[in-house]
Amino acid sequence: MKSRKLAVAVTVVALAAPLAACGSATKTVDKANAGTGSTAGALVGVTMPTKSSERWIHDGDNVKAGLEKLGYKVDLEYANNDIPTQANQIETQITKGAKVLIIASIDGTALSNQLQEAHDKGIKVISYDRLLMKSPNVDYYASFDNYKVGVQQATSLLVGLGIKKEDGTDVSPAPAGPFNIELFAGSPDDNNAPYFFRGAMDTLKPYLASGKLVVKSGETNFNTVATMRWDPATAQKRMEDIVTKAYTGAKIAGVLSPYDGISIGILSALKSAGYGTANQPYPIVTGQDAEVASVKSIIAGEQYATVWKDTRKLAALAVTMADQVLKGKPVTTNSTDYNNGAKVVPTEVLPFSTVYKDNYKSVLVDSGYYTAAQLQ
């Protein structure tokens, strides 16, 4: 497998429903809070979906630390991927007198009542990473370009297969193929998951149409390949079933995975099926979030790549938005293209990078995201 030397830095491109060109940077003054007196020591409610993924632990810790550094009080909650629990946590934060809510939802459509209650009490809502849907009571959105994340996941799959270069251009001459691949998507109740999948499929479709890529299982639509709650065990079971029913006498060349936890489940299933040896190496498996276990897997030559979103920057962005809102200052955003089905939500999106085996040090260690010891 050829060496991959550089991170793929992805320029922010807007994502919309429907997709459109990125809006220019704008500043919105939160008039509801302007001139209402001091907000020093105000309470900010922060709700994260789960502690089962290490990224959400880091997100929560970083948001809390950033807000407390500015002198705010923070109620940080994790909902264990249980929607009623998250709804109750938000209601409690409202009752406690929170002035701003920062919400990374489990199901983006399930919190309309709580958002209405917050609006009625003049509480501003910042949707964190996952867009809160079908409610006009979402004030700001802080995230990454999720469609482009999917594009990059598919691109890293094609890079691993020798079809594309890391800059997204085609290799010429490219290997003839055909290559057998399988597709996985994220949780159907997470608004980000369809964007990841759409970006990936838009990238893969020309190769599927030409026959260079073949999905032997025939499972190609989002509802079929989605993985509820991003659960690794669910992904592992599905991968096992696919190998059994579709790959007798055939080999898998690549697997599109939208998240590192899912990737670990996929690799476990493939190992049980005899992959991961000198005679039968692992397929090209993608990922997202640069979780420690998956970075170690990349270093070991198992998982091929992962999309890294610097959640320190996302946390800092959410903290800045909350601070600007509380102080009645202009809130800077760079996109007006995120429509949640009820309104266009003023949004700031951040860039991201792709991690391969031979750039993980420059991307993750040199940036201070991890220490070298953490990845040993």
N, C-alpha and C positions, 0 to 999 in steps of 0.2 A: 504494500500500500504506500503510495507516494506521500512524502512529507508535506504537511500543511503548515506554512511558516507564519502566516499573518492572520490576525483577527479580522473578521469581516465587520467593519463599522457600518452600521446601517443608518442612513440619513432619515430623519423623521419625514414621513409622508403621511398625509392625512388619511383617516379611515372614517367612513361614514356609513349610514344606512339610509339611503343608498350611498355608495362610495362617491366621493367627489374630491376636488382639489383642496389642499390644506388652506384653511383661512389664515390670514396674516395675523401677527401678534396684536392683541387688543388689551385694553385695560378697562376693567369694570369696577366702578366705585360701589361698594356695598352701602347704599344709602340708609338701609334699615339700621345699621349700626353706627353710622357716622354721627359724631356729636352727641352720643348717648352717655358720655362720661367715661370714667376710667374702667378698663377691663382687666386691670392688673389682678392676677390670681384667679381669673375666670376658670371655670371647669370646662374641659373639653372631653367629650365621650369618644372613645376609640374602640371600635368593635372589629375583630378579625375572625375569619371563619373557623380556623382550626389550629391546633398545635401539632397535628400529624405531619405537616410539611414544615421543614425547618425554615423555609423562606418566610412564612407568616410569623414565626417567632421573631425572626430578625426584624421584619417590618414593624411589628408591634413595639418591640423594644426601642427601635430607632425613632419612631414617631413619639413615643412617650418621653424618651430622653431629650429630644429636640424641643418639645413643648415645655418640659420642666425647666430646661435651660433658659427659656424666655420668661419663666416665672409663672406659668400656668399650672393649674391642677389637672390631673389626668385620671380618668377612669378607663383603664384598659381591660377589655374583656375578650375571651375566646369562646366560641360557641360550639366547639366539638362537632362541626358540620351538622348541627341540628337547628333547623329553621325556627321552631318555636322558642328555643333557647335564645337565639340571636334577637328575635323580636322582643322577648322579655327584657333582655339586657338593654336594648335601646330605650324601651319604655322606662326602665329604672333610671337610666341616665337623664332622660327628660325630666322625670320627677325630682331628681337630685339638683336640677337647675343648670344643666349643661348649656353653654352658649353656642357651641359648635359641635356637630357630630361628624366624625370621620369614619366612614363605613366601608369595609370590604365585605360585600355580601356573600352569602352562601347561594341564595337564589335571588337574582336581581329583580324579580317581579313580585317577591313575597312580602315586601315591607311597606306597601302603600299606606296602610293605616298609620304606621309609626311615622312615616314621612309627613303625612298630613298633620298629625299631632304636633310634630316639630315645627312645621310651617305656622300653624295656628298660634304657637307660642313664640314666634320670632326667632327660632333656632335655625341657623344656617347648616346646610348639609353638604359635605364634600364626599363625593363618591371616589373610593380609593381602589385603583387598578381595575376593578370590575364595575362596569357602569350599571347604576340602578335604573331599572327600566319602568316605562309606562307610568311615570309620575311626574307632574310639573314641579314637584317640591324637591328638586335636586339642583343645588346652586352652582356647584363646580365639580369638575372631574379631573383627577390626576392619574395618568397612566402612561403606558408605552403604546406604540403603534401596533396593535394586535394583528391586523391584517399582514403587515410587513414581517412580524414575527413568524407567521405561517409561511410566508414566502421564503424566509431565510431557513426555516426548518427543512422545507422541500429542497432548497438549493444545497444545503449541506448533505442531504441524501444523494443528490445528483453528483456532488463533488466526490463523495465516497465511492460512487459507482464509476467514476472516471468520465462522466458525461459533461460536467460543467467545471469551470474554473471557479476559484473562490470569489472572483469579482462578478460572477453571474453569467459570464460569457460561455459559449459552447466550446468544448474541446474539439479540435479538428486535426486529424480524423478521430472520431469517437469510437469506442468499442461498439460492435454491432448489436450486442444483446441477442435475444431479449433477456431482460432481467426480471425475475419474479420478485414482486414487492407486496407488502401488506400494509394496511392503513389503520391507524388508531386516532381517535379524537378525544377531546376532553369531556367534561361533565355537561350533559345537555341542559342543566339548569344554571350554568355559568355563562353569562352573556359573551365572555371572551372566547369560549371554545369554538363557536361557529366561525368567528373571525379568523382564528388560527387555521381552522380546517379549510376555509374558503381561500385564504392566501396560499396555502399549500397546494390545494387542488388546482387553482388557476395556474400554478407553476408546473405541475405534473401533467396536466391534461394533454398538452401537445405530444408528450412522449407516450402517454397511454393510448392516444388516438393513432399514433404511428405504429404501435406494437412494440416499441423498444422497451416499454415497461408493461408488465402483465400482472394483474391481481388475480391469482389463481383461485382464491376463495370466492371471488365475485362480489365481495362485500366492499362497496365503494360509497354508499350514501351516509350522510352524517348520523342519522338515527341508528343505523346498524353498527357503526364503528365507534360510537360515543361510549365513554367510560364513566359511569355514574360516580360522582364525588371524586373523580380522578384516582380511583382506588387501585393500587398495584395488584392486589389479589384478583380483582375482577379482570384486569388486563392479562395477568398470567393465565387465568383459566381460559380466556378467549384465545390467546395465542396457542395454548395447548390443543384446543379444539380445532383450530385452523390447521395446525401441523398434521393432526390425525386425519382430518377429512380431505385435505387438499394437497398434501406434500408427500404422499407415498411415492418413492422413486424420484422425487424432485427436491430441489434445494431453494431456500429463500435467500435472495441476494440483499434485500433491504427492507427495513420497517420504518415507516413514518410514525414517530411517537411525539406527542405534543408536550410531554412533561417527564422529568427525570424519574419520578416515582413510578410512572407507567413503564418507562424504559427498563427499570430494574425488574419489574414483573415480567416483561417481555423476555429479557435476557435469561431470567430464571427458567422460563418455559423452554427456551431454545437450548439451554444447557442440558436440561432433562432429555431433550430430543437428540442429543449427541453433538450439538454445536459447541464451539469453543476449543477445538483441538487443532493440532497442526494440519491434519488432513481435512478438517471441516471447520474453518474459522467462523466466527460469528458474522452474521450479516451486518450491513451498515445500519446502525440504529441511531436515530436522532433523539433530541430531548430539549428541555427548557428548565431554567432556573439555576443551573450550575450548583446543585446540591453536592455536599462533600462526597457522599457515596458514589455519585455519578461521575464527579471529576476524577476520583480514584479509579473508577471503572474505565474512564477514557485513558488515563495514564497507563493502565494495565492492558490496553488494546482491546477492550470489550465494547463498551458503548463508543460510538464514533465521534459524536459532537453534541454540544448543548448550546442553546441560546442563553446568553447571560444578560440579565437585566439588572443593572446596579440599583438594588432596592434602597441603598443608602440615599441615592439621589431622589428616588420616589418619595421616601419618607421625608426628606428635607423639603421637597416640593409641597407636600401636604401640610407640613408645619408652617411653611411660608404663607400658604394660602390662608390657613386658619388665623395666623397672626395678622395678616392684612385685613381679613374680614373683621376681626375683633377690634382692630384699631381704626376701622373705617377708611383704610387706605385702598388705592387702586389694586385690583387683583390682575396680575399679568397672565394672559393665556395666549396660546399660539394656534388654536384651532376652533372654528365654529362649525365643524362638520360632524359632530357626534350627536345624533338624534336618538333619544331614548324612547321614542314612540309617543311622547307627550310634549316634548320641547327639544330645542337645540341647547345642549348643555355646554356652557363655556368650559373649554378644555385646555390643559397643557399636556402635551405628549413628549416623551423623552426618547433619545436614541438608545441603541443596545449593540451588543457584539456577539460573535460566535466563537466558541471555545473548541479548539481541536487539541490533539495530543501534544503537538509541539509549539503551541502558543499559550498554554494555560498559565505558564509562569508570568509571561509579560502581561497577560490580561488580568489574571486573578491575584497573583502574588505581588507583582510590582505595583498594582493599584491599591494594595493594602486590604483587599476584600477578604483574603485568607492569608495565613502565614504558611510558609513552606512546610512547617511541622504538621499543620492540620491536614495536609494532603499526602502525608507519608503513610 
